[in-house]
Amino acid sequence: MEFLMNPDRERMNLTLVMALLVNGRTVLENFAWASGSEKYAEALKDFGLTYELQGHQLVLNGKGFQYSIPTMLPFKFGEADNVMLWTLASKDDEQLYTFAAEVDDAGIARVNTAKETLQKYFKIKVQKDEPAKFVFNFLRDELNVKKDSLGNVSSVMRNRLLLRALIRNDYLNFEEKSTVHDQWTKMLIYFGAAVKYEGRGMEQLSEFERRLMIAQGKKIERTQFTELSETKVITAREYYVPGDTTEATAFAVLATVGNMPKDNVIKLLNVDLNSSRAGALTCLKRMGANVETVSRREKYGDVFGDVEIKPLASGKRLQGRRFSEDVIATALEEYPLLAVAACYGEGETILRVPKEVRKEMRPKNEFLAVNLRKTGAEVGVYDDGLVIRGLETIVNGSDFDGGDSAQMGLALSVLSLALQNDEPVENMDKVEAMFPGVVDKLKNVLVAENAEKNAEKAG
């Protein structure tokens, strides 16, 4: 069976920002909207972006670096998307900008959240601060490349710094131990920005320096170097947004733990395989899942391809593994799906989260653990992540609730389908909003199995 994923939301919205910066036409091939991306495109219209759907293509026309700047700034999107829009506006540090909403509890909360995010990433001067209304102007701040506990720059901050330097014709460079979600960096290179992006390590040292470090017992670590120089123009190009990795992981987990007939093969088409984004698929493979890339295409400045999943061999099961913070950093969106897979694993699985997200992840993990314990699996919640001891066979588990998280709801839907529950997972509206149609597609993964069992009963 073959399945096509919804487009990757993160990459789609970054592409829309890039299309604005192109002085001319950008064409997106084999186009479909990702969840929420059409609203993001509408917000970018206020900056001057125009677009038109022509058959299987979306044709966008940008304004280059001379884009318009609205005074009423949008703030209804996620943190990463909002920061990109506000960075576009921050080029003008004299203009007054406004966040405004209805003066009710919901409106006040939205504006307060936007203010907190704004002050986290930008230097501003507050002009007016009222309930559900916030007026400010940007201050011309100095570049501040702040690294996290893993020696990396967060993807939101990295994207903001690169965009800021690009639209202001500034020079920027920084070095990281590794990179998480580097789609924007690779997109800049593809569209002609003056970006150098390379791994560095022993090859950058002289022979004397290498021998000296070895003699001193020092470890020579590879790092990722990023440099952006002044760029006059962004080149008009064709582009393609590949399939969502989170959805692909959901299919991979269900096909692995859902007891598919042994001759079944699931093929996922045109999946985003960027290594800084698709860490969850690698994690599943390390646990013993039969997940293979059968077609890999290096095109449009990045990597995507077809992924094939086969059921585990008779008598085999997933194996518990320990996944460190740097691995999980590339799979945070898929964290609940890895936890579901761990419930079926032999032995202990440890999922450690990066230090910077532990505070926000702790209550989410507590909520996830309440659901997963209904299967009988042992689930421990700690400040730095989850410890899960799986079961050889799971026959119980129901009344799952995805809460406020679409990703958690998707993972629990996979678990519910694997257990062949009749009752739906609570709060599935959030799953459908973020991953349109995915649950109906997932149900088809086990259609052959259910048909086979029904035939056996009838016989």
C-alpha positions, 0 to 999 in steps of 0.5 A: 500500500502506498500513502502520501503525507500532508506537506510538512508544515514547518517547511511550508511556512518557511517557503512562503517567507522565502517567496516573499523575499524573492523579487519575482516568481516562485513556483511550488510543484505538486502543491497542496496546502499544509495545515494552517499554511494558507492562513500564513500565506494570507498574513504574508499578503500584508507584507506584499506576497501574492499567490495563485493556485494553477493546477498542481502548482502554486505560483507566488510573487514576492517583493524582494527586500523591499516588501511592505510592513503592516503596522498591525502585526499578526500573532495568531500562529505558533512561536516559530512562525510568529518570530519570522513575521516579526523579524520581517517587521523588525527591519523598521525600528521607527515604526510603531507596531500593535498587537490587538485582540478582543478585550476578553479573557481569550484575547488578553491571554493571546496578546500576553503570550505574544508579548512574552514571545516578542520579548524573548527574541527581540529588543523592543521599546514599549509605547502602550500596554493595555489589556488586549492591546500592546504598542511597541517599536523595535530597537536595533539590537546587536547580534547575540548568538545564544547557544543551548546546553547541547552547544546549538542555537535553537532553530527558532533563534537561528532562523531569526538571526539568519533572516535578520542578517539577510534583510539588513545586509549584515554579516553573520557567523556562528558555530554549533556542535550540531544542528536541529531543523536546518531547513531554512539554512539549506533553503537560503543556499538553494535560493542563492543567498551567500551562505557557507554551511559546512562541517568542521573538525580535524581537517581544519587543524594543521598537522602540528595542532592535530598531533598536539591535541592527540598527545594532550588527550583532547577530543577533536569534535566536529562542529557545524559552521554557518556564515551569511554574507551580504546578499543583494538578491534572492533568486526565483526558483521552483521548489517542492515541500515534501511530506510531514515526518510526524505523519510518516512516523505515525505510519511507521509505528502503526505498521510495526506494532499493529500486527500487519500480515507478514507479507504486507508492505507500507510505502510512504511517498516523498517524505522529508528526510532532512537528517536534522528533522527526521530523527524519529525514523532513525530511532525506530530503526535503532529499536529494530523496526523495518524502516528503510529509505528505498528512494532518496532524492537530493533536490531543491537543496535538501533531501526527501524520498520514499520510505518502506515499512515492513512488519516485524518477523515472526517472534521478533519485537522492538528493543528498548534503547536509550536516546540522548538529548541530542537525538531527541532534539531532532524528534521532539514533534514525534516524542509521543509516537516514540513513547508508544513504540517503547510500550511494545519494546523489550527491556527499558527505553529512555527518552531524554529531552534537551534541558531547555524544554524540560520544564514545558515537557514535564506536564506533557509527559505526566499526561502522556504517562497517564494514558500509556499506563492504561496498557499495563506498561511501566512508565516513569516520568522524570525531569529529563524525560521518560523511562518506559518498560514495555510489554511483549503483548498489549491487549488492554488500553482504552479511554485515551485522551490527547488533551491539547496536543495534536501530536499526543492525540495522533500517537494515542490514535496509533495506539488505539488502532493497534489495539483495535479499540472501537471508541475514539480518542478524546480531543481528536478534533485537534489531530484532524486540524493539524493532520487532516485526514491522517487517521482515516489513512492510518485505518487503512494500514490494518484493513488487510489484517482485519479482513483476514481475521474476519475471514478466519472467524467466518470460516 
